[in-house]
Amino acid sequence: MGYQLGIILVLIVVAILVSKKFTKKDSDVDQLIYEDEMSEDELNDIDKELD
């Protein structure tokens, strides 16, 4: 019975670590900056990079 409890605890820890890894990636990608919040210099720099 003791080893079953240990296996369950290890699986829970692994699941938590995996879920944190995926949520960290999603939050980094989902940060949006709108044109209205940018200064003229930032907009001009982006235009230069695109050309």
N, C-alpha and C positions, 0 to 999 in steps of 0.2 A: 504493500500500500504506500509506503514512503517514497519509493522510486517513481510511482505514478504521479504523486504530488509534485515531485521535482521536475518531471518531464513537462507537466502542465505549466509550471512556473516559468521554465525555460522558453516554452512556446509563447507565452504571454509577453515575455521580455523581448523576444525576437519580433513579434508582431508590432509592439510599440515602437521599436527602433525602425522598422521598415516603414511604418505609417508616418513617423516624423520625417524621414528622409524624403518621402513623396510630397508631403505638405510643404516642406521647405522649398523644393523646386517650384511648386506651383505658385507660391507667394512671390518669389523672385521674378517670375515671368509676368505676372498679372499687374504690375505697376505701370499705370498709364499716365502720360502727361499730355494734356490737351493744349492745342495751339493758343487758346485764350490765356493760358497760364504762363506762356513763354514770352521772353523779352524779344525785341526786334533783333538783337545780336544773335540770339539762339536760332531764330527763324532763318536769318541770313546764312548762318553756318550750315544749317541743314540743307538749304537750297544749293549752296556751293558743293556740298558733298554729293548731292544727287546729280548735279550736272557733270 
